[in-house]
Amino acid sequence: VSYRKPRTVSTEQRERARQMMIANNRAKKD
């Protein structure tokens, strides 16, 4: 199972990072 990488986790982490980036950009723009 350790060699198996759940894509859901990867996608979730990537989506969270993207949302954080967007929030940061919005805050910077404001």
Legacy VTK file of the C-alpha trace (Angstrom):
# vtk DataFile Version 3.0
C-alpha trace
ASCII
DATASET POLYDATA
POINTS 30 float
0.000 0.000 0.000
2.928 2.351 0.608
3.914 2.157 -3.059
0.319 2.973 -3.976
-0.314 6.732 -4.166
-3.942 7.798 -3.884
-4.675 10.304 -6.598
-7.469 11.789 -4.488
-4.969 12.978 -1.896
-2.684 14.437 -4.563
-5.571 16.228 -6.219
-6.889 17.491 -2.901
-3.487 18.870 -1.933
-3.032 20.496 -5.335
-6.510 22.033 -5.262
-5.904 23.363 -1.737
-2.595 24.916 -2.809
-4.299 26.496 -5.820
-7.048 27.966 -3.637
-4.414 29.319 -1.256
-2.570 30.898 -4.184
-5.788 32.472 -5.459
-6.598 33.806 -1.996
-3.092 35.225 -1.738
-3.398 36.866 -5.139
-6.762 38.351 -4.175
-5.352 39.709 -0.921
-2.397 41.199 -2.801
-4.695 42.809 -5.350
-6.926 44.279 -2.681
LINES 1 31
30 0 1 2 3 4 5 6 7 8 9 10 11 12 13 14 15 16 17 18 19 20 21 22 23 24 25 26 27 28 29
